[in-house]
Amino acid sequence: MTKTALVTGANKGIGFEIAKQLLEAGYRVLVGARDQERGETAVTALRKFGDAELVLLDVADLESIDHAVTTIKQNYPELTLLVNNAGIPGDMHKSGWEFTVEELQATHQVDFIGPFALSKGLLPLLITNKGMIENISIPIEPHPFFNTFAYQTAKAPLNVMTKSWGMSFEKESIPVEIFAVMPGAVSTDLNGNIQGDFVKTTAQAAEVIVGFILDDENHNGQVINYDGTLAEYY
């Protein structure tokens, strides 16, 4: 049976490359996109590599999430993989106190509340199919070269969710694996397509992300750096 994956934010950037590499690995990929036209353009390009289907999904909109969950339950009950890739950084140059509450709420909605709601909605399918949830995350400890208040405060609860759900899955013998991957610095339109010796292309980042899906190892509850080391918060 063909494995089916949903990748959010898959019409561009890292998400597009994750979808492409999963297709090349034999998955059917549901391309989560909030814009129909851009989503259809991406699906057309991705079908060169395998079976890609569009699922309209805006992780900033709970009604959109509910509709996507219903669509997937009805049409793709064999779903085995959810990749929570879609995210926004907020203003990466503001000091923390300069943000408005509304700006923080918008970032947290996309980076945590949306992935939480989507994961919760699809969890019954993933339990039935002994599936996997992979969250795309970032380091949440501020330092002089990476002090992005909105982005880090929005991704921090996603990392907590990863560890908390993973612990509960193991304790309750729930046959789902959840983990997060931090691919490191990646050149995307979210950061103005930054360049540098330490910066990955979207294809290189996707290779890291997909590699942990395909390595047949149990990563449940882990928050993993691009080099395979684990982030611990003790």
N, CA and C of each residue as an Amber inpcrd file, in Angstrom:
protein
   702
   0.8430000  -1.2010000   0.0000000   0.0000000   0.0000000   0.0000000
   0.8760000   1.2490000   0.0000000   0.5170000   2.2170000  -0.8340000
   1.2480000   3.4740000  -0.8870000   1.0650000   4.2450000   0.4120000
   2.1750000   4.7290000   0.9730000   2.0970000   5.5740000   2.1510000
   1.6750000   6.9790000   1.7370000   0.8370000   7.6120000   2.5610000
   0.3470000   8.9520000   2.2540000   0.8140000   9.9280000   3.3190000
   1.3370000  11.0720000   2.8660000   1.8340000  12.1140000   3.7630000
   1.1190000  13.4240000   3.4860000   0.8710000  14.2080000   4.5210000
   0.4310000  15.5870000   4.3840000   1.5800000  16.4810000   4.7960000
   1.9500000  17.4040000   3.9130000   2.9990000  18.3780000   4.2070000
   2.3680000  19.7660000   4.1590000   2.3810000  20.4820000   5.2740000
   1.8090000  21.8290000   5.2740000   2.8150000  22.8200000   4.6940000
   2.2850000  23.8630000   4.0750000   3.1550000  24.8530000   3.4390000
   4.0090000  24.2460000   2.3460000   3.4280000  23.3320000   1.5750000
   4.2110000  22.5460000   0.6160000   4.2450000  23.1530000  -0.7840000
   3.6750000  24.3220000  -0.9580000   3.6640000  24.9060000  -2.2990000
   4.9450000  25.6690000  -2.6150000   5.8440000  25.8400000  -1.6080000
   7.0790000  26.5750000  -1.8700000   8.1170000  26.2220000  -0.8070000
   9.3370000  26.6860000  -1.0410000  10.3930000  26.6110000  -0.0380000
  10.7240000  25.2110000   0.4300000  10.9930000  25.1010000   1.7310000
  11.3570000  23.8060000   2.3060000  10.2240000  22.8110000   2.1260000
   8.9850000  23.2530000   2.2940000   7.8440000  22.3490000   2.1790000
   7.7590000  21.7010000   0.8100000   8.0010000  22.4870000  -0.2310000
   7.9820000  21.9480000  -1.5930000   9.0500000  20.8740000  -1.7410000
  10.2380000  21.1430000  -1.2310000  11.3340000  20.1740000  -1.3470000
  11.0820000  18.9220000  -0.5070000  10.4520000  19.0870000   0.6750000
  10.0760000  17.9120000   1.4630000   9.1010000  17.0520000   0.6660000
   8.0960000  17.7000000   0.0840000   7.1100000  16.9720000  -0.7200000
   7.7810000  16.2430000  -1.8690000   8.6690000  16.9230000  -2.5630000
   9.3710000  16.3180000  -3.7040000  10.1550000  15.0800000  -3.2690000
  10.8880000  15.1990000  -2.1770000  11.7200000  14.0810000  -1.7430000
  10.8860000  12.9260000  -1.1970000   9.7580000  13.2270000  -0.5820000
   8.8640000  12.1490000  -0.1590000   8.2530000  11.4360000  -1.3620000
   7.8990000  12.1930000  -2.3820000   7.3970000  11.5760000  -3.6180000
   8.4480000  10.6500000  -4.2100000   9.6750000  11.1000000  -4.2330000
  10.7660000  10.2830000  -4.7800000  10.9870000   9.0290000  -3.9370000
  10.6060000   9.0940000  -2.6530000  10.7360000   7.9280000  -1.7690000
   9.5220000   7.0100000  -1.8420000   8.5330000   7.3620000  -2.6790000
   7.3900000   6.4780000  -2.8970000   6.1160000   6.8580000  -2.1710000
   6.1050000   7.9880000  -1.4870000   4.8950000   8.4440000  -0.8170000
   3.9270000   9.0920000  -1.8010000   2.6280000   8.9870000  -1.5370000
   1.6620000   9.9350000  -2.0770000   1.7180000  11.1460000  -1.1560000
   1.7570000  12.3480000  -1.7260000   1.8820000  13.5520000  -0.9100000
   0.6760000  14.4600000  -1.1030000   0.0570000  14.8030000   0.0200000
  -0.9960000  15.8100000   0.0380000  -0.3150000  17.1560000   0.2760000
  -0.4440000  18.0240000  -0.7060000   0.2310000  19.3150000  -0.6830000
  -0.6630000  20.3200000   0.0380000  -0.3320000  20.6100000   1.2840000
  -1.1010000  21.5810000   2.0420000  -0.7290000  22.9870000   1.6120000
  -1.7010000  23.7480000   1.1180000  -1.4580000  25.1110000   0.6630000
  -2.6970000  25.9480000   0.9460000  -2.4970000  27.2020000   1.3100000
  -3.6430000  28.0500000   1.6370000  -4.2170000  28.7600000   0.4230000
  -3.4640000  28.8120000  -0.6770000  -3.9060000  29.4940000  -1.8890000
  -4.1050000  28.4760000  -3.0030000  -5.2840000  28.4340000  -3.5700000
  -5.6140000  27.4300000  -4.5780000  -4.6920000  27.5040000  -5.7880000
  -4.4940000  28.6950000  -6.3180000  -3.7010000  28.8340000  -7.5430000
  -2.2520000  28.4310000  -7.3100000  -1.6560000  28.9320000  -6.2310000
  -0.2650000  28.5670000  -5.9550000  -0.1520000  27.0810000  -5.6210000
  -1.1710000  26.5540000  -4.9330000  -1.1660000  25.1280000  -4.6300000
  -1.2380000  24.2710000  -5.8780000  -2.1110000  24.6410000  -6.8100000
  -2.2400000  23.8660000  -8.0540000  -0.9670000  23.9430000  -8.8880000
  -0.3160000  25.1040000  -8.9000000   0.9550000  25.2370000  -9.6150000
   2.0060000  24.3030000  -9.0280000   2.0580000  24.2450000  -7.6940000
   3.0130000  23.3570000  -7.0360000   2.7110000  21.8940000  -7.3210000
   1.4340000  21.5290000  -7.2610000   1.0420000  20.1370000  -7.5190000
   1.4250000  19.7260000  -8.9380000   1.2000000  20.6130000  -9.8950000
   1.5800000  20.3120000 -11.2800000   3.0720000  20.0290000 -11.3750000
   3.8810000  20.8440000 -10.7130000   5.3300000  20.6360000 -10.7390000
   5.7200000  19.3540000 -10.0070000   5.0590000  19.0620000  -8.8990000
   5.4200000  17.8970000  -8.0910000   4.9920000  16.5870000  -8.7360000
   3.9800000  16.6220000  -9.5890000   3.5160000  15.3750000 -10.2110000
   4.5440000  14.7700000 -11.1610000   5.6020000  15.4960000 -11.4770000
   6.7080000  14.9210000 -12.2360000   7.4390000  13.8610000 -11.4080000
   7.2420000  13.9150000 -10.0930000   7.9870000  13.0370000  -9.1960000
   7.1150000  11.9620000  -8.5360000   5.7790000  12.0640000  -8.6970000
   4.9140000  11.0630000  -8.0960000   3.5000000  11.5770000  -7.9310000
   2.7640000  10.9160000  -7.0650000   1.3350000  11.1840000  -6.8700000
   1.1500000  12.3060000  -5.8600000   0.9230000  13.5180000  -6.3580000
   0.6960000  14.6860000  -5.5000000  -0.7350000  15.1650000  -5.6440000
  -1.3530000  15.5120000  -4.5160000  -2.7340000  16.0050000  -4.5130000
  -2.8040000  17.2680000  -3.6610000  -3.6410000  18.2070000  -4.0490000
  -3.7930000  19.4580000  -3.3190000  -4.8270000  19.3220000  -2.2070000
  -4.4690000  19.8040000  -1.0190000  -5.4210000  19.9690000   0.0820000
  -5.3380000  21.4190000   0.5290000  -6.4210000  22.1630000   0.3350000
  -6.4270000  23.5550000   0.7730000  -6.3840000  23.6040000   2.2960000
  -5.4200000  24.3490000   2.8250000  -5.1950000  24.3370000   4.2670000
  -4.4500000  25.5990000   4.6760000  -5.0790000  26.3870000   5.5190000
  -4.4580000  27.5750000   6.0900000  -4.3290000  27.3430000   7.5820000
  -3.1060000  27.1390000   8.0740000  -2.9280000  26.8030000   9.4860000
  -3.1900000  27.9960000  10.3970000  -3.4120000  29.1750000   9.8230000
  -3.7970000  30.3370000  10.6160000  -5.3000000  30.3830000  10.8780000
  -6.0390000  29.4640000  10.2670000  -7.5110000  29.5020000  10.2860000
  -8.0360000  28.1620000  10.7890000  -8.6350000  28.1520000  11.9780000
  -9.1080000  26.8950000  12.5700000 -10.2120000  26.2510000  11.7420000
 -11.0540000  27.0480000  11.1000000 -12.0910000  26.4730000  10.2330000
 -11.4670000  25.7720000   9.0350000 -10.4250000  26.3590000   8.4760000
  -9.7170000  25.7370000   7.3610000  -9.0860000  24.4150000   7.7970000
  -8.5330000  24.4000000   8.9940000  -7.9460000  23.1640000   9.5250000
  -9.0140000  22.0940000   9.6810000 -10.1500000  22.4590000  10.2630000
 -11.2390000  21.4890000  10.4490000 -11.7070000  20.9280000   9.1010000
 -11.8120000  21.8070000   8.1030000 -12.2580000  21.3610000   6.7810000
 -11.2370000  20.4120000   6.1710000  -9.9500000  20.7340000   6.3040000
  -8.9060000  19.8640000   5.7590000  -8.9070000  18.5010000   6.4520000
  -9.0840000  18.4960000   7.7710000  -9.1290000  17.2290000   8.5100000
 -10.2910000  16.3730000   8.0120000 -11.4640000  16.9780000   7.8120000
 -12.6150000  16.2410000   7.2950000 -12.3360000  15.6870000   5.9110000
 -11.7460000  16.5030000   5.0530000 -11.4050000  16.0670000   3.6900000
 -10.4650000  14.8760000   3.7050000  -9.4450000  14.9450000   4.5540000
  -8.4520000  13.8670000   4.6060000  -9.0680000  12.5970000   5.1830000
  -9.8790000  12.7300000   6.2170000 -10.5290000  11.5430000   6.7970000
 -11.4300000  10.8500000   5.7730000 -12.0970000  11.6410000   4.9340000
 -13.0120000  11.0780000   3.9430000 -12.2830000  10.4840000   2.7400000
 -11.2360000  11.1660000   2.2860000 -10.6100000  10.8110000   1.0130000
  -9.2570000  10.1240000   1.1250000  -8.5780000  10.3000000   2.2620000
  -7.2290000   9.7290000   2.4130000  -7.0980000   9.0760000   3.7930000
  -7.9640000   8.1090000   4.1020000  -7.9400000   7.5110000   5.4400000
  -6.6750000   6.7050000   5.7120000  -5.8660000   6.4900000   4.6800000
  -4.6330000   5.7270000   4.8480000  -3.4580000   6.6020000   5.2990000
  -3.7010000   7.8820000   5.6230000  -2.6400000   8.8070000   6.0000000
  -1.7270000   8.2120000   7.0630000  -0.4170000   8.2750000   6.8150000
   0.5450000   7.7320000   7.7730000   1.5490000   8.7640000   8.2720000
   1.6060000   9.9420000   7.6330000   2.6350000  10.9190000   7.9920000
   2.0780000  12.3360000   7.8980000   2.2980000  13.1140000   8.9510000
   1.9890000  14.5350000   8.9560000   3.2840000  15.2910000   9.1850000
   3.6120000  16.1960000   8.2670000   4.7810000  17.0630000   8.4320000
   4.2800000  18.4890000   8.6550000   4.4140000  18.9670000   9.8880000
   4.0170000  20.3310000  10.2240000   5.1710000  21.2680000   9.8490000
   5.1400000  21.7150000   8.6040000   6.2230000  22.5410000   8.0750000
   5.8720000  24.0230000   8.0320000   4.6250000  24.3590000   7.7280000
   4.2430000  25.7570000   7.5470000   4.5540000  26.5660000   8.8020000
   5.1310000  27.7520000   8.6030000   5.4500000  28.6040000   9.7350000
   5.7770000  30.0120000   9.2840000   5.7270000  30.9390000  10.2260000
   6.1320000  32.3130000   9.9530000   7.0520000  32.7760000  11.0750000
   8.0380000  33.6320000  10.7710000   8.9930000  34.0370000  11.8010000
   8.6140000  35.2910000  12.5610000   7.6250000  36.0470000  12.0690000
   7.4440000  37.3770000  12.6230000   8.6320000  38.2460000  12.2320000
   8.6850000  39.4340000  12.7530000   9.8090000  40.3330000  12.4680000
  11.0420000  39.8100000  13.1900000  12.0660000  39.4470000  12.4260000
  13.2540000  38.8210000  13.0160000  14.2650000  39.8370000  13.5340000
  13.9260000  41.1050000  13.4520000  14.8810000  42.1440000  13.8560000
  14.3800000  42.9830000  15.0240000  13.1300000  42.8200000  15.4100000
  12.5980000  43.5880000  16.5350000  13.0910000  43.0260000  17.8700000
  13.2730000  43.9160000  18.8270000  13.4670000  43.4720000  20.2100000
  12.1330000  42.9690000  20.7510000  12.2040000  42.1050000  21.7420000
  11.0010000  41.4420000  22.2190000   9.8940000  42.3810000  22.6450000
  10.2500000  43.4580000  23.3280000   9.2250000  44.3590000  23.8640000
   8.5790000  45.2400000  22.7960000   9.1260000  45.2010000  21.5790000
   8.5760000  46.0410000  20.5150000   7.3700000  45.4030000  19.8220000
   7.1330000  44.1280000  20.0580000   6.0150000  43.4550000  19.4010000
   4.6950000  43.8620000  20.0180000   3.6580000  43.8910000  19.1870000
   2.3070000  44.0280000  19.7040000   1.7790000  42.6490000  20.0770000
   0.7790000  42.6400000  20.9170000   0.1370000  41.3710000  21.2680000
  -0.4150000  40.6970000  20.0120000  -0.9780000  41.4980000  19.1120000
  -1.5700000  40.9370000  17.8830000  -0.5180000  40.2670000  17.0110000
   0.6690000  40.8510000  16.9530000   1.7540000  40.2420000  16.1600000
   2.1690000  38.9000000  16.7560000   2.2630000  38.8490000  18.0640000
   2.6320000  37.5860000  18.7090000   1.5420000  36.5420000  18.5360000
   0.2850000  36.9610000  18.6600000  -0.8190000  36.0160000  18.4760000
  -0.8030000  35.4260000  17.0720000  -0.5220000  36.2540000  16.0650000
  -0.4890000  35.7670000  14.6870000   0.6210000  34.7440000  14.4960000
   1.7940000  35.0050000  15.0730000   2.9210000  34.0790000  14.9330000
   2.6460000  32.7750000  15.6700000   2.1100000  32.8800000  16.8830000
   1.8210000  31.6780000  17.6690000   0.7180000  30.8360000  17.0150000
  -0.2330000  31.4840000  16.3650000  -1.3030000  30.7460000  15.7000000
  -0.7360000  29.8420000  14.6050000   0.1530000  30.3820000  13.8050000
   0.6980000  29.6230000  12.6680000   1.7220000  28.5930000  13.1260000
   2.5560000  28.9730000  14.0860000   3.6890000  28.1150000  14.4510000
   3.3600000  27.0730000  15.5100000   2.2870000  27.2970000  16.2790000
   1.9430000  26.3100000  17.2950000   0.4700000  25.9180000  17.3200000
  -0.4380000  26.8760000  17.4600000  -1.8540000  26.5350000  17.6040000
  -2.3450000  25.7650000  16.3770000  -1.9980000  26.2240000  15.1820000
  -2.4090000  25.5320000  13.9610000  -1.8760000  24.1110000  13.8910000
  -0.5500000  23.9160000  14.0590000  -0.0230000  22.5450000  14.0700000
  -0.6360000  21.6670000  15.1560000  -0.8940000  22.2590000  16.3250000
  -1.5430000  21.4910000  17.3940000  -2.9300000  21.0230000  16.9590000
  -3.7290000  21.9570000  16.4290000  -5.0970000  21.6130000  16.0290000
  -5.1020000  20.5820000  14.9070000  -4.2020000  20.7430000  13.9570000
  -4.1300000  19.7980000  12.8390000  -3.6890000  18.4260000  13.3220000
  -2.6750000  18.3900000  14.1640000  -2.1920000  17.1050000  14.6990000
  -3.2720000  16.4040000  15.5050000  -3.9760000  17.1770000  16.3290000
  -5.0600000  16.5990000  17.1360000  -6.1630000  16.0540000  16.2460000
  -6.5240000  16.8070000  15.2080000  -7.5940000  16.3720000  14.3200000
  -7.2540000  15.1050000  13.5500000  -5.9760000  14.9690000  13.1680000
  -5.5660000  13.8110000  12.3630000  -5.0600000  12.6450000  13.2110000
  -4.9450000  12.8560000  14.5220000  -4.3810000  11.8100000  15.3790000
  -5.1400000  10.4820000  15.3020000  -6.4800000  10.4710000  15.2590000
  -7.1540000   9.1640000  15.1590000  -6.7200000   8.3590000  13.9300000
  -6.5330000   9.0220000  12.7760000  -6.0520000   8.3120000  11.5900000
  -4.6420000   7.7980000  11.8120000  -3.7890000   8.6380000  12.3760000
  -2.3940000   8.2490000  12.5730000  -2.2720000   7.1110000  13.5780000
  -3.1610000   7.0720000  14.5640000  -3.1620000   5.9480000  15.4990000
  -3.5530000   4.6670000  14.7670000  -4.6230000   4.7420000  13.9860000
  -5.0780000   3.5720000  13.2360000  -3.9940000   3.0420000  12.3140000
  -3.2420000   3.9710000  11.6960000  -2.2550000   3.5820000  10.6790000
  -0.8350000   3.4950000  11.2180000  -0.6940000   3.5900000  12.5670000
   0.6400000   3.5380000  13.1980000   1.5720000   4.5460000  12.5210000
   1.1430000   5.7810000  12.5350000   1.8000000   6.8190000  11.7500000
   2.8220000   7.6460000  12.5080000   3.1260000   8.8120000  11.9300000
   4.2240000   9.6480000  12.3930000   3.8550000  11.1220000  12.2270000
   4.2780000  11.9370000  13.2000000   4.1710000  13.3870000  13.1130000
   5.5800000  13.9550000  13.1950000   5.9390000  14.7560000  12.2070000
   7.2390000  15.4360000  12.2330000   6.9900000  16.9420000  12.2510000
   7.5100000  17.6050000  13.2690000   7.3940000  19.0470000  13.3970000
   8.7000000  19.7160000  12.9700000   8.6050000  20.7390000  12.1310000
   9.7960000  21.4710000  11.7380000   9.9550000  22.6390000  12.7010000
  11.0890000  22.6990000  13.3750000  11.2560000  23.6600000  14.4570000
  12.5850000  24.3910000  14.3490000  12.8890000  25.1430000  15.4070000
  14.1110000  25.9490000  15.4680000  14.6650000  25.8960000  16.8880000
  15.9220000  26.2850000  17.0680000  16.4480000  26.4200000  18.4370000
  15.6990000  27.5350000  19.1630000  15.3180000  27.2940000  20.4000000
  14.5050000  28.2660000  21.1320000  15.2980000  29.0270000  22.1930000
  16.5820000  28.7540000  22.2990000  17.4260000  29.4690000  23.2510000
  18.0280000  30.6900000  22.5550000  17.6700000  31.9070000  22.9690000
  18.2320000  33.0930000  22.3090000  19.7440000  33.1830000  22.4910000
  20.4300000  33.6130000  21.4640000  21.8560000  33.9230000  21.5720000
  22.1560000  35.0940000  20.6360000  23.3410000  35.6760000  20.7060000
  23.5900000  36.9240000  19.9730000  23.3560000  36.8300000  18.4700000
  23.5030000  35.6640000  17.8920000  23.3320000  35.5190000  16.4440000
  21.9350000  35.0260000  16.0490000  21.1200000  34.7050000  17.0480000
  19.7630000  34.2200000  16.7490000  18.8610000  34.5600000  17.9280000
  18.3560000  35.7830000  17.9110000  17.5130000  36.2820000  18.9940000
  16.2360000  36.8220000  18.3620000  15.3530000  35.8920000  17.9810000
  14.1430000  36.2170000  17.2150000  12.9310000  35.9530000  18.1030000
  12.4940000  36.9830000  18.8020000  11.5490000  36.8170000  19.9060000
  10.2500000  36.1380000  19.4980000   9.5720000  36.6750000  18.4840000
   8.2740000  36.1050000  18.0960000   8.4380000  34.6680000  17.6050000
   9.4400000  34.4440000  16.7890000   9.6790000  33.1300000  16.1880000
   9.9900000  32.0940000  17.2660000  10.9070000  32.4530000  18.1750000
  11.3250000  31.4780000  19.1800000  10.2360000  31.2200000  20.2200000
   9.5050000  32.2610000  20.6050000   8.4300000  32.0270000  21.5780000
   7.2740000  31.2520000  20.9670000   7.1260000  31.3080000  19.6370000
   6.0570000  30.5530000  18.9770000   6.4430000  29.1040000  18.7300000
   7.7180000  28.8600000  18.4890000   8.1790000  27.4830000  18.2550000
   8.4350000  26.7240000  19.5620000   8.7070000  27.4510000  20.6470000
   8.9760000  26.7780000  21.9240000   7.8500000  25.8280000  22.3320000
   6.5710000  26.2480000  22.2610000   5.5130000  25.2990000  22.6370000
   5.3880000  24.1260000  21.6780000   5.8280000  24.2940000  20.4170000
   5.8200000  23.1590000  19.4890000   6.8280000  22.1090000  19.9460000
   7.9740000  22.5690000  20.4570000   8.9550000  21.6260000  20.9840000
   8.4400000  20.9400000  22.2460000   7.7390000  21.7050000  23.0850000
   7.1400000  21.1090000  24.2830000   6.0890000  20.0750000  23.8900000
   5.2630000  20.4090000  22.9150000   4.2590000  19.4660000  22.4210000
   4.9240000  18.1830000  21.9480000   6.0200000  18.3140000  21.2230000
   6.7330000  17.1440000  20.7080000   7.1520000  16.2260000  21.8400000
   7.7640000  16.7920000  22.8530000   8.2590000  15.9830000  23.9660000
   7.1060000  15.4460000  24.8270000   6.1090000  16.2950000  25.0700000
   4.9880000  15.8900000  25.9160000   4.1610000  14.7890000  25.2610000
   3.7790000  14.9960000  23.9950000   3.0120000  13.9670000  23.2980000
   3.8260000  12.6820000  23.1780000   5.1060000  12.8150000  22.8820000
   5.9380000  11.6200000  22.7480000   5.9810000  10.8170000  24.0300000
   6.1080000  11.5220000  25.1560000   6.1170000  10.8550000  26.4570000
   4.7890000  10.1440000  26.7130000   3.6880000  10.8160000  26.3800000
   2.3670000  10.2230000  26.5960000   2.1140000   9.0590000  25.6460000
   2.5580000   9.1870000  24.3930000   2.3950000   8.0750000  23.4430000
   3.0870000   6.8250000  23.9760000   4.3040000   7.0170000  24.5020000
   5.0450000   5.8620000  25.0190000   4.3670000   5.2960000  26.2590000
   3.9610000   6.1660000  27.1590000   3.3440000   5.7160000  28.4130000
   2.0430000   4.9800000  28.1650000   1.2600000   5.4620000  27.1810000
  -0.0460000   4.8820000  26.9160000  -0.0390000   3.8750000  25.7600000
   1.1490000   3.5210000  25.2940000   1.3100000   2.5480000  24.2020000
   0.5020000   2.9430000  22.9710000   0.5370000   4.2180000  22.6320000
  -0.1180000   4.7180000  21.4230000   0.8640000   4.5790000  20.2620000
   0.4780000   3.9140000  19.1880000   1.4260000   3.5640000  18.1240000
   1.6820000   4.7040000  17.1380000   2.0280000   5.8760000  17.6650000
   2.3710000   7.0310000  16.8310000   3.7180000   7.5620000  17.3020000
   4.5420000   7.9380000  16.3470000   5.8470000   8.5250000  16.6500000
   5.7840000  10.0160000  16.3360000   6.2030000  10.8470000  17.2800000
   6.2600000  12.2910000  17.0520000   7.6630000  12.7840000  17.3660000
   8.2030000  13.6190000  16.4990000   9.5060000  14.2150000  16.7620000
   9.6100000  15.5290000  16.0010000  10.5880000  16.3240000  16.3760000
  10.8200000  17.6130000  15.7150000  12.2340000  17.6460000  15.1650000
  12.3980000  18.3300000  14.0520000  13.7150000  18.4850000  13.4300000
  14.0010000  19.9670000  13.2490000  15.2140000  20.3600000  13.6170000
  15.6710000  21.7300000  13.4350000  16.7380000  21.7150000  12.3400000
  16.3910000  22.1200000  11.1210000  17.3250000  21.9550000   9.9990000
  18.4650000  22.9570000   9.9650000  18.4780000  23.9380000  10.8690000
  19.5220000  24.9520000  10.8550000  19.1630000  26.0960000   9.9230000
  20.1480000  26.9390000   9.6400000  19.9190000  28.1140000   8.7860000
  19.6460000  27.6700000   7.3530000  18.5350000  28.1530000   6.8070000
  18.1230000  27.7720000   5.4550000  17.7340000  29.0390000   4.6980000
  18.1550000  29.1440000   3.4660000  17.8220000  30.3090000   2.6420000
  16.4040000  30.1680000   2.1000000  15.4810000  31.0050000   2.6090000
  14.0940000  31.0060000   2.1450000  13.6040000  32.4440000   2.0650000
  12.4140000  32.6150000   1.5150000  11.8620000  33.9700000   1.4440000
  11.4620000  34.4990000   2.8230000  11.3700000  33.6240000   3.8190000
  11.0430000  34.0760000   5.1640000  12.1580000  34.9090000   5.7820000
  13.3980000  34.6500000   5.3580000  14.5290000  35.3960000   5.9140000
  15.2350000  36.2380000   4.8600000  14.5360000  36.5250000   3.7730000
  15.1380000  37.3420000   2.7190000  16.1630000  36.6050000   1.8990000
  16.0560000  35.2490000   1.8800000  16.9840000  34.4210000   1.0990000
  18.4350000  34.6960000   1.4790000  18.6990000  34.6230000   2.7890000
  20.0530000  34.8520000   3.2870000  21.0330000  33.8710000   2.6610000
  22.2880000  34.2880000   2.5850000  23.3410000  33.4650000   2.0180000
  24.4970000  33.3720000   3.0080000  25.2930000  32.3330000   2.8810000
  26.4540000  32.1770000   3.7340000  26.9440000  30.7490000   3.7230000
  28.1650000  30.5550000   4.1770000  28.7500000  29.2130000   4.1760000
  27.9630000  28.2450000   5.0510000  27.2940000  28.7780000   6.0830000
  26.5620000  27.9350000   7.0370000  25.0970000  27.7560000   6.6490000
  24.6740000  28.3600000   5.5450000  23.2650000  28.3790000   5.1650000
  22.9700000  27.2680000   4.1590000  21.9450000  26.4870000   4.4350000
  21.5510000  25.4010000   3.5440000  20.5850000  25.9010000   2.4720000
  20.5510000  25.2110000   1.3500000  19.4700000  25.4070000   0.3880000
  18.2250000  24.6840000   0.9070000  17.0870000  24.9860000   0.3140000
  15.8700000  24.2950000   0.7340000  15.9690000  22.7920000   0.4710000
  16.6220000  22.4140000  -0.6150000  16.7870000  20.9890000  -0.9220000
  17.6620000  20.3060000   0.1190000  18.7200000  20.9740000   0.5510000
  19.6000000  20.3930000   1.5780000  18.8680000  20.2690000   2.9100000
  18.0730000  21.2770000   3.2550000  17.3000000  21.2060000   4.4990000
  16.2900000  20.0690000   4.4430000  15.6100000  19.9360000   3.3090000
  14.6270000  18.8670000   3.1530000  15.2860000  17.4950000   3.2400000
  16.4860000  17.3880000   2.7470000  17.1940000  16.1020000   2.8170000
  17.4270000  15.6940000   4.2710000  17.7720000  16.6790000   5.1180000
  17.9330000  16.4040000   6.5420000  16.5970000  15.9760000   7.1480000
  15.5600000  16.7310000   6.8440000  14.2280000  16.4940000   7.4230000
  13.6730000  15.1370000   7.0000000  13.7330000  14.8470000   5.7160000
  13.2010000  13.5810000   5.2000000  14.0740000  12.4070000   5.6560000
  15.3620000  12.6680000   5.8410000  16.2610000  11.6000000   6.2830000
  15.8360000  10.9820000   7.5940000  15.3350000  11.8130000   8.5250000
  14.8910000  11.2770000   9.8100000  13.5720000  10.5060000   9.6860000
  12.7920000  10.8050000   8.6590000  11.5590000  10.0430000   8.4160000
  11.8910000   8.6450000   7.9040000  12.9070000   8.5580000   7.0780000
  13.1950000   7.3250000   6.3450000  14.2490000   6.4350000   6.9890000
  14.8240000   6.8550000   8.1340000  15.9820000   6.1110000   8.6540000
  15.6090000   4.8800000   9.4800000  14.3060000   4.6140000   9.6350000
  13.8390000   3.4250000  10.3540000  14.2630000   3.4040000  11.8220000
  14.6060000   4.5540000  12.3910000  14.9220000   4.6350000  13.8120000
  13.7520000   5.2640000  14.5630000  13.6540000   4.9570000  15.8400000
  12.5880000   5.5160000  16.6690000  13.0440000   6.8500000  17.2550000
  12.4380000   7.9390000  16.7970000  12.7890000   9.2700000  17.2810000
  11.6960000   9.8550000  18.1790000  10.8080000   9.0150000  18.6740000
   9.6580000   9.5110000  19.4210000  10.0680000  10.4270000  20.5730000
   9.4450000  11.6150000  20.6140000   9.6850000  12.5610000  21.6870000
  10.9520000  13.3790000  21.5430000  11.6770000  13.2010000  20.4570000
  12.9550000  13.8920000  20.2990000  12.7970000  15.2200000  19.5630000
  13.6080000  16.1950000  19.9530000  13.8050000  17.4310000  19.1970000
  15.2380000  17.3680000  18.6920000  15.3920000  17.2420000  17.3750000
  16.6710000  16.8410000  16.7920000  17.3070000  17.9860000  16.0140000
  18.5820000  18.2560000  16.2930000  19.3530000  19.1930000  15.4910000
  19.6970000  18.5690000  14.1440000  20.0390000  19.4270000  13.1890000
  20.3730000  18.9530000  11.8370000  21.5080000  17.9490000  11.8270000
  22.3830000  17.9990000  12.8280000  23.5270000  17.0850000  12.8720000
  23.2240000  15.8090000  13.6580000  21.9820000  15.6460000  14.0650000
  21.5810000  14.4260000  14.7700000  21.6510000  14.5150000  16.2720000
  22.2640000  15.5800000  16.8220000  22.2760000  15.7500000  18.2680000
  20.8930000  16.1680000  18.7530000  20.6260000  15.9160000  20.0220000
  19.3020000  16.1830000  20.5730000  19.2940000  17.4600000  21.4040000
  18.1820000  18.1870000  21.3190000  17.9760000  19.3460000  22.1750000
  17.3240000  18.8700000  23.4670000  17.9550000  19.1500000  24.5870000
  17.4080000  18.7880000  25.8840000  17.1630000  20.0520000  26.6850000
  16.1110000  20.0590000  27.4730000  15.7250000  21.2570000  28.2230000
  15.6340000  20.9670000  29.7150000  16.6850000  20.4260000  30.2530000
  16.6730000  20.1020000  31.6780000  17.4600000  21.1710000  32.4400000
